[in-house]
Amino acid sequence: MIFKRALTHELAINMLVALTVLLTISMTTFVIKYLGQAASGVFSSEAIAAFLGFKVLNYLPVLLSLSLFIAIVTTITRSYRDSEMVVWFGSGLSLAAWIQPVLKFSMPVMLGIVILSLALSPWALQQSTKYRNQIDNRDDLSTLSPGVFKESRHAERVFFVESFSQTGSQVNNVFVQSLQHQKLGVTVAQSGHQETTPDGDRYLVLENGSRYEGFEGSPDYKILQFERYKILLKPNPLKEVELTSQGLPVDQLVREKNPANRAELHWRISVPVSALILMLIAIPLSFAAPRAGNSFNLMVALLIFMIYTNFLSIAQAWIAQQKPYAAGLLWSVHLAMFALALYLYYRRTAVVARSYKKHRA
């Protein structure tokens, strides 16, 4: 009982550390990507947190699987280093006896991976697509960022504002360039705000400014001074949300049996299956050779995970491309990795048996 509690505690800490590191690396990559898009005016900086949450939920099943794999390898490797495995084998227990306590710890994680892979991750991707569609449907003023030139979606205007008021309803030092019927117009104003008419039309109302109008290449320009000037903000056409197979629920994937949906369904089932097989591989893989470095097992574990995942991704792509026997290849990868687990158990058990006989002789 004491051993099981200590094992569970150590596995939990190692998994938490591994998951924290992986999440930090992933989130840093995503944040840099989204900050670049926000700086270019694709969406506002307030949307970064939402997109980041959806992205993490989408990748969480794979990250949990890798974190569990690393936690088991590092925990049992530490037991070899501290000679605890000598006591384990000396008491008559085999390496396979580790499966029961490790599996007991892993079952809640496996359940979480199943729920994430089959339901939550597709839901997150679906919500991310809908949210991006809402952002794309906003008017030009809603996408402005202070200090950034922003071209309208209709490619007929360029907006620039120096700053926003604290409430966000007022803009300061506004620049608007427009081109209509080969006529160039440049409007500058000290301030501005947005108004909505009872008919639902939205206007950018500029105050205390000037407007310069003329044809390109012509020296004749009109200069107008104004106290109040309205610019109609054309609404963007509403687009229907087009979900890919990655964002569809499982029941829809089963009903609509096209190649992309079949590939996605195989992948969602493969994620928890691969997590279970990796858990079985981790136990014999954790054997620590005396002359091997402390990180050798971890490097081998990461290599196995990368090879396993890449082969599954290739098989998934082949299913989507309707290549023959692609589905069989995907499940052959699982069988090959399960066979590797059995071979490692056999090899480690044989090594321990020979060592024990030699020690008795």
N, C-alpha and C positions, 0 to 999 in steps of 0.2 A: 504493500500500500504506500509506504514511504517512497519507494522507488518510483512508482507511477506518478505520485504527486510531483516529485522532483523533475521527472521527465516532462510532464505536462507543462510545468512552470518554465523549464528551459526551452522547450519547443515554442511556447507562446512568446517568450522574450525574443528569441532568434527570429521568429517569423515577423514579429512587430518591427524589429530593426530592419530586416530585409525589405518589408513592404514600405516602410518609411523612406528608405533610400531609393527604391524604385519609383515610388510616387513623386518624390522630390525631383528626380531626374526627368520623369515624364512631364510633370507640371511645369518645370522650368522651360522645357522645349516648347510646350504648348503656349505658355505665356509670351515667350519671345515671338512666336508666330502671330499670335493675336494682337500683340502690341504693335507689330509692324502693320497689320491690316487696319487697326484703329488709327494709327498715325497717318495712313494714306487715305483715310476717310471712308473705308469700306463699311465700318459700323462704329458706333460710339464706344468710348472706353468703359461705359457702364455695362455693356453687354459682354465684356471679357469674362466676368465671373460666371455668368450663365453658360457660356460656351465651354468654359473650362470644366465646370461640373458635369455637363453632358459628355464631354470627351473622356473624362476620368471614369465615369460609369461605363462607357463603352469598352475601355481597355482593362477594367478592373478584373474580369474573370481570368485573363491571361496573367496579370500581375499577381493575383492571389495564388494561382497555380505555381508560378515561379517562386514566389515567396515561401510557400509550403515546401517545395522541393529543396530550396536552399536551407531552410530551417532544419529539416531532417538530416541533411548531409552534414551540416556544421555541428549539430548536436551529437550525432553518433561518432563523428570523427573525433570530437573532443573526448568521448568515452574511450576510444582507442588510445588517444594520447595519454590520458590519465590512468591507463591500465585497468579501467573499470570492466572492460570486456574480458580481461583475463579471469576476473572473479565470476563474470557472467557465464563463460564457457566452463569454468572449473566447477560450477554448481550443477552442471549437467544440462543447462539450457542451450538450445541451438540458436542460430542467427534468425531463423524463421519465427522464433518466439517474440521477436521485436514487432512483428506485424500487428499483433493484437493491441498493444498499448498505443502504437503510432497510429493505427487505424481509428482507434477510439478518439484520439485527439483530432484527427483529420476529418472525421465525419461532418462536424458542423461547418468546417471550411468547404468541404465538398458540396454540402447542401447549398451554401451560399453561392458557390460557383455555378451550380445548376440553375438556381433562380436568376442569377445575373445573366448567364449565357442565354437562357431560353426566354426571359421576360424583360428584365430591367434594362439590359444593354440595348436591345432593339427599341424599347420605349424611349431611352435617352437619345438615341440617334434620330428617332421620329420627332421628338420634341425639338431637337437642335435644328432639324430641317424646317419645321414650322416656324421656329423663332427667326431663323435667317430669312425666311420668306416674308415675315412681318417687317423685318428691317428693310428688305428690298422694296417693300411697298410704301415706305414712308416718303414724304415729300422732301424736296431738296434742302429746305431749311433745317429739318430734323437731323440731317446727317452732317451738319457743319461742325467743325472743330476750330477752336480759337487758333489763329495764326497759320491756318492751312488753306491753300487755294483748293476749292472744290468745284469740279465741273458737274453741271446738271446731267441727269440721266438722259435728257433729250439732246445733249451736246450743243445747246444753243446759248448757255449762260455759264459764267464762271463767277463764283461767290468767294468773298473773303471777309471775315470779321476779325477784329483785333481781340475782342474779349466779350464775355457775357456778363450780365449782372448777376448778383448773388442768387436771385430767384430763377434766373435762366430765361425770363420773359423779355428782357431787353438786350439788344446787341449794340456794341459801340464801334465807331470807325468802320463803316461798312463800305465795301467795294464790290460793284456788280458790273460785269462786262457781258453784253449781249450782242448777238449777230442775227438779224432778221432781214430777209430779202436783200442780202449783201450790204445792209446798212449797219454800221458798227455803232454801238452805244456804250458809253462808260458812265456809270453813276457812282458818285461818292457821297456819303452822308455821315454826319456826326453820330447818329443813333438810329435805331429802328426797332420795330416790334411786329408781332404777328397778329393779324385780325382774321376772324371768321365771320362771314356774312350769314344772315338767316337762311340763304339758299345753300349754304354749305361750302361756298368758295372761300379759299384761304388766300390771304394777301400778306406780303411783306411790306409794311408801311415804313418808309424812310423819312427822316425829319432833318431839316436844316442841311441841305446839300446842294450839289450841282450835278448836271447831266450834260455830257458832250455827245453829240450825234453827228455822223457823217458817213460818207462812203469810203471804203478802203482805197487808198491811193490818191484820194482827192484832198486838196488843202482846205476845202471849205467845210467848216464844222459849225454846228449850232451849239451855243452854250446857254444852258437854262439854269436859273437859280430857283430853288423851290424850298418851301417850308414843309411840304408834305407831299410824298410821292408814293403811289401804290404799284407793286409788282405782283401780278397774279402767279401764284405757285401752282403749277399744273400737277394734279395728282398722278401718281404712277399707276399704270394699269395693273389691276389685281391678277396675280398668277396663281394657278392651282398648284397645290403642294404635290410634287411628284416624288413619291417615296421609292427608294431602291429596295431590293430584296433584303438588305441589311436592316431596314427599319420596319419590316413587316412582322406581325405577330405569327406565332408558330402555326396556328390553325389556318391562317391564310397561305402560308408556305405549303402546307399539306394539300390544301384545296387546289391551288394554282400551280400545277406541276410543270413549270417551264425550267429550262436548264439553270438559270440564275437562282431560282428559288430552291431547286434541289441541292445546288452547291452550298447555299447558305444554311439549309437545314442540316446537311452533313457536317458542316463546320460547327454549328451550335452544339450538336451532340458530341462532336469530337473533343471539345474543350474540357468538359468534366471527365470524359473517358481518359484523355491524356493525363489529366491531373492525377487520377487514380493509378495509372500505370507508372507515372513518374514517382509517385509515393513508394510503390513497390521497388522500383529500381534504386531509390535513394538509400535504402537500408544496406544492401550488399555493396553498393558503390562507396559507402563511407569508410570502408576498410582503409586504415592508415598504415602505409608501409613505413618502416623505420627510417629509410633514407629519403623519403619523399618530403617535400616542403609542406608547410602548414596549409598553403592555399592550393595544393595540387588537386585534391578532391573537388574543391569548389570550381576550379577551372575546367575539369573534366565534366562536372555536372552542367555547367553553363554551355559547354560545347554540345553535350547530348541534347539539352533543351533546344538549342538553336537548330540543330540538325532535325530533330523531331518536328518542331514547329514549321520549319521551312518545307519539309516534305509534305506536311499536311496542307500548307498553303498552296503548294504546287498541285497537289491532287484536287484541291477545291477549285482552282482555276481550270484544270482540265475537265472537271465535271461541268462547269459553266460553258466551256467550249465544246461540249458534247463529244469529247474524245472517248473512244471505246475503252471499256474496262476501267474508267477513271474512278468510279465509286469503289470498285474492288481494290484498286491500288491504294485508296485512302485507308480502307480498313485493313489492308495488308501491312501498312505502316504500323498501325496499332498492334497487330499480331506480331510483327517483327520486334517491336519494343517490348512486348510482353515476353517473347521468347528470350530476349536479352536479359530481362529480369530473372527468368528461371535459370538461365545459364550462370548468371552472377551468383545466385543463391547456391547452385550446385558447386561452383568453383570455390567460393568462400568456405562452404561447409566442408569440402574435401580438404582444403588447406588446413582448417582448424583441426580436423580429425587426424591428419598426418602429423601435425605439430604436437597434438596431445599424446599420440602413440610414441612419438620419438622422445617426448619428455619422460614418459613412464619407463621407456626402455633405458 
